[in-house]
Amino acid sequence: MSLEVVILAAGQGSRMRSSLPKVLHLLAGKPLLQHVIDRARQLSPAAIHVVAGHGADQVRAACEGQALSWVEQRQQLGTGHAVLQALPAIGDDSTVLVLYGDVPLVPVATLEALVGAAASAPALLTASLDDPAGYGRILRDADGEFRAVVEHKDATDFERAVREVNTGILAAPARLLHRYLPRVGNSNQQREYYLPDVLSLALADGVVVQTAPAESALSVMGVNDQLQLSVLERELQRQRAEALLQAGVRLADPARIDIRGSLQCGRDVFIDVNCVFTGTVVLGDGVSIGPNCVLGDTTIGAGSEVCAMSHLQSARVGSGCTVGPFARLRVGTSLGDEARVGNFVETKKAAIGAGSKINHLSYVGDCDMGGGVNIGAGTITCNYDGVNKHITRIGDGAFVGSNATLVAPVEIGPDGFVAAGSTITRPVATGELAVGRGKQRNIKGWTRPGTTDKD
């Protein structure tokens, strides 16, 4: 029997107090809905159906390029009504798993167990909460068998005292949903069609309803406001930090790291406080990341150190390198082994060869630099003429003195030497010394402005 997943993502999320559809708010750098889709894919379903409503165009655009079946719920009339919109695209021979676009942290193992329990009968995921207010309560008979779900607003005081709640996540044979969903009514305070009502209809026909427990309350927590989103953010970051620690990564403080993508670490990696990782980041063996660094889509080779306050985006750093403090490596930067980029240095689309050094206060952009090059403080590659970008090429072993201005396109040959304070506009051949300064004049008898002979 094939599996088809229905993800409910039509709600407005008014309590988020945002123009952005609720399911597109970011959790660890990724939309809530994408977390749910990614977990659903791990179950290898035959199809994933997303029921969109509020902000449907934005939601679709955020998931562009993914193999998803889209269903529109023009009126938000409850969870049962939402699933009903998707049913025409689902055959009788499937098992249907219903997930929610704002419940992102359900473990895949929990979902697998729920689907397994629904091979021939409906199965509902439940949770026990210290404060179940707002949730539908699970009612059981004297033998502990499932009897019904009663919504909080429709429950009696006795029923509201029950701590076991309906998470809303349900799996069932499609043939049963086809049979019962059209019969669900809306005789309740909200005048909505509740998905759990199919369970009561199934029980009335003698169908046994299974339940499965959630791993924890946080694993099935939904997002209705910014406070709940922040709670799940910290929970997910805690899980990721714990996984790193178990893998041997040393964290200065597990509560002060943010992974907003994928972080892969080798052996003996150290990460200091307040570091943020976005996209795909790979840290080789023995890498050290200083405090308050931001790394996005970057690979750091073995034994390299990124010092405090550095920002690396789409960069490739070789082995044994030093970056920072206060360095910015922009898109397209690559450092060969043993290279050094120091404080207050910015690079962009720069290939920096092995053993080369840009130690401080420089900008190197659109540059192809060989190995063993020294770039003095205050050096700038002038790569943009207002219309086009141009390349600066620097050969192996070249030396560029402090406060040099290299006006691209220009080339400095191997072992070329640029004197400090020079503006270079023409090629420097191998081994040549280039001096491009204005002639110095010393004026005798000069009086500083604002002074007199009496002073």
N, C-alpha and C positions, 0 to 999 in steps of 0.2 A: 504494500500500500504506500503510495507516494505521500509526501508531506507538502502542504501549502501553508504559507504564513500570511496572516492578515495583520497589518499594523495600522492601528487607529491613530490618525494624526490630523484630525479635522478641527480640534478645539481652538478657540481664540486665545485662551490663557489671559483673561483680563486682569487677573491678579499679578501678572508679571509687570503690569504698567509699562508696556513697551509696544511700539508699532511693529516689532518683529514677531512673526508667528512663534508661539511658545516652543515648538519642537525644533526651531532653528537656533535657539539660544545655545551658547557654547558650554560644553563640559570638557575640561582638559583639552581645550583647543579644537574640539570637534562638535558639530551640532548634536543635540540630544537624539534626534531621529537617526543620525548616521551611526551612533553607538548601537541602537536597536537593530538597524539593518545589518551591521557587521556581525552581531551575535546571531541573528537569524541565519546568515549565510554559513556560519559554522555548523549548522544543522543539515546542510546540503539539501535544501528544499527544492522541489520542482518549480516553484514560483513564489515570489513575494509580492503581495498586493498591498499597496499603500492607499488608505482612505484619507483623502485630503479634503479640506473645506475652507476654513479661514486662511487667507493668504496662499491659496493653492498654487498660484503661479510662482510665488517665491519659493515655496517648498519644492516644487518640481525643478526649478532652476538650480536649487542647492544640491539636488541629486542627479543632475544631468550626466548622461553617459553611463548610468547604471542600469542593469537589467531588472527593471521593476515594472509591475503592472499597476497603473494608476486608476483609482476609482474616486469619483467626486461625490461628496455628501453635501448637497446644496443647503439642506436644513439640518441643523444639529439637533436631532430628536432622540438622542440616547445611543448607548453602545450597541444595543440590539439592532437598531435601525442602521447604524454604521456598518456592521458586519453584513446585514442584509443587502447592502448596496454591492458588496463584493461577491456574494454567493453565485450570481449568474455565470461568473467566470471560473467557478470551481466545480469539478465533476464529483459525482457521488462516491467514487472509489478512493478519494483522498482522505487523509487526516488533516484537520485544520487546526492550526495553532494561532490563537489571537493574542497579539502583543500590543503594547501602548507606546506611542512615540515619545512619551515623557517619562518612561520608566526604563532607565538605561543600564542598570547594573545587575540584572538578573543573571546569575552564573549559567553558562552553557550547560553544565552538568545538571542543573535543576530543570532546565527546559527539556533536556533529553529524557529525564525521568518522567516528566509530565506527559510528554508525547508517547512514551512507552506505555504509560498507564491508560492511554486513550485509544488503544488499538480497536476496542469494540464498544466502548462506552465513554461518555463525557468524563473529563477529569479537570478538577479545579485546583489552582494553586492558592493555598491559604497561608496566613501568617498570624502569629500571636503578638499583639502589641500591648505595651504598657498603657498607652493612651489611644484607644481605637476610635476616638471621636471622628465622625465624618465618613467612616468606612461602613460598608455593608457587613452585617454580622452573619456568621455561620451558625445555623441552628441544627442541632443533632437530636436524634431520638434517644431513648433510654439505653440502647445498645451502642451508642456512639456513632451510628451511621448518619451520613449526611441527609438532612431533611429539606433545607431551604436556605436561601440568602435573603435577608431582609435589609433594605437600605436604612441608613441611619435615620433619615427624616421620617421613615414609615415605621420605625421600631418602637416598641413599648419600652418603658423604663427597665423592665426585667431583661428584655432582649439587648438593650444598650449596655448592660453590665457584662455581656459576653466579650471576651478579649480576642477570640479567634475571628479573623476578618477575611473578607473576600479581596484578593489582590486584583481581581478583574482578569487575570491571565488564565486562559482556558484552552483546553485542547479537546477535540471531539471528532468523531467520524463525520465527514461532510454530509452523508445521507441523513444523519439525525438533525443536523442544522437545517438542511433543506426541508425536513419534515416539520420542525418545531418553530423555527424563527418566524415564519409568516403568521403563526398563531399567537405570538407574544403581544399582549395588550399594554396599555399605558394608564391603567387605573391606579395611579399613585400621585403623591403630592407634586411631583415634578412634571407629570404628564409626559414622561419619557418611556421609551421602549428599552427595558433593561436586558442585556445579554444573559445574565444569570437566570432569568425566568425560564429559559429553555430547559434548565435543570429540573425545575418543578414539573414541567410538562413531561419530561422524560421519566421522572419518578412515578408520575400518575399512570404511565404506560408500563410500569414494572421494570424500567431500565435502571440498573444500579449505577449510581454516580460515585466516581472515585474522587478522592482529594489527595493532594501531596503538599507537604510542608515546605515553606520557603526556608532558605539557609539562615536568613536574619531579616530583621525589619528594614535595615538599610538597603538590602539587596533588592527589595521590591518597592522601595520608596519612590513615589512619583514627584514630579516638579510642578508646583502650582504657583510659586512665587520666588523672588530672588533669594530669600532666606533658605528655602529648601534646596535651591540650586547650589548655594554656597556650602550647605551641609554635604551634598553629594560630591562636590568638588574636592573637599577635604578627605572624604572617604576614599575616593578613587586615587587621590595622590598618596594617601596612606598605604593603600594596597600596592601601588607601584613602588613606593619607597621600600616597603617590606620585601617585595620580590627582589629588588636590587641588593638589599642586605643579605638575603638568603643566598644570593648568587656570589657573594664575596666582595661586593662593592662597599667601600667605606664612605659613609655619609657623615659629615660633621654634625648635622642635625636632620633626622628623617622628616621632621615637621616643616622644614624649610627648603623644599625642593619642589619644582613644578615641571612635570613632564606632559607636554601638550602635543604628543606625537609618539614616536618610537625612539627609545634610547637603548642601544646595545653597548655593553661594556665588556672589556677583556678582564684579565686578572690584575689585581693590585691597583685598581682605579680608586682615586680619591676625589670626592666632590664636596666643596665647601658650601657654606650657607647661601641661600637666596639665589640659586641658579635656576634658569629657565631653559628648557629644551623644547624646541618646536620642530615639526616635520620629522625627518629621519636623521638621527645623530648616532655616529659610531665612534666609540672611544677605545683605542687600542690598549694593550697591556701597559700598566705603569703610568697611565696618563693622570695628570693632576689638574683639576679645574678650580681656580680660586674663587673667592666670594663674589657674588653679585654679577655673574657673567650670564650672557644670553647667547645660546648656540642654536642655530636653525639650519637643518639640512646640511650638516657639516660632518666631515670625517677627520679625526685626529689620530695621527700615527703613534706607535708605541714610544713611551718615554717622553712625550712632549708635555709641556706645561703651558696652560693658559692662565695668566695672572689676573688679579682682581679687576673688575669693572670693564671687561672686554666684551665686545659684541662681534660675533662671527656669523655670517649669513651665506649659505651656499658656498662654503670654502672647503679646501682640501689642504690639510696640514700634514707634512711628512713626519718622520720619526726624529726624536731628539730635538724638536724645535721649541722655541720660547716665544710666546705671544703676550704682549701687554707688559705692565698693566695699562689700562685705558687705551686699548688698541681697538680699531674697527676694521675688520676684514669683510669687505662687501662681496657681492655676487661675482663669481668667476676668479676669485683669488686662489692660487695654489702655492704652497711653500714646499721646496725641496727639503730633504733631510738636513738637520742641524741649522736651518735658517732661523733668523731672529727678527721679529717685528716688535719694536718696543713701545714705550708710552707715547700717547698722542700721535700715533701713526694711523693713517687711513689708506687702505688699498682697495682697488676695484679693477676687475679683469686684469689682474697682474699675475704673471707666472714668475715666481721668485726662486732662483736656483739654489741648489744645495750650498749651505754654508754662507749664504749672503746675509747681510745685516742692514736693517733700516731701524736704527735704535731709537730715534725720537723725532717728534715734531715734523713729520713729513707727509706728503701726499704722493702716492704712486698709483696712477691709473692708466689702463690700456698700455701695459708695459710687458715686454718680454725680456727678462733679466737672467743672465747666466749665473754660474756658481762663483762663490768667493768674492762677490761684489760688496763694496761698502758704500752706503748712502749716508751722507752727512746730515746733520740736523737742519731742518728748515728747507729741505729740497722739495721741489715740486715738478712733476711732469705736467706740462701744459698740454693736455690731450684734446681740448675742445675749442674749436675756432668760432663757435656760435652757430654752426650748422652741422659739421661733421666731427666725429671722433677720429683721432690719429694715434698711431703706435709709436712708442719709444722703445728702441732696442739697445740693450746694454750687454756687452760681451763679458766673458769670464774674466774675473780678476780686476775689473775696472774699479776706479776710485772716484767718487763724486763728492767734492767738498761741501761744506756747510753752505746753506742759503743759495744753492745753485738752482737755476730755472732752466729746465730742459724743454724747449719748444718743439713739440711734435708736428710733423714726423721728423724724427732725428735718430741717428744711430751713433753709439759710442762703442768703438771696437774693443776687443780684448786688451786688457791691461792699459786702456786709455785712462787719462787722468784729467779731471775737471777741477780747476782751481776754485776755492771757496768764493762765493759771491758772483759767480759767472752766470751770464745768460747765454745759453748755447742754442744756436739756430742752424748750424751746419754740422755735417758729420765729423766725428773725431776718429781718426784712423787708429789702428793698432799701435799701442805704445805712445801715442802722442799726448802732449799736454795742451789743454785748451784753456785759455784765459779770455774771458769775455766781460771785462769790467770797464766802466768809465774811468778815464784817467783821473788820478787823485791830484788835487791842488791844495797846497797849504798857503794860506793868506796871512802874511805877517802884519802885525799892528791892528789886528781885528779887535773890535770892542763888542762885547756881548750886549745885545739889546737890553735897554732899561738900566744900563750902568752909566756913571759919569766919572770924571777924573777924581771928584771928591770921594767917591766910594772906594 
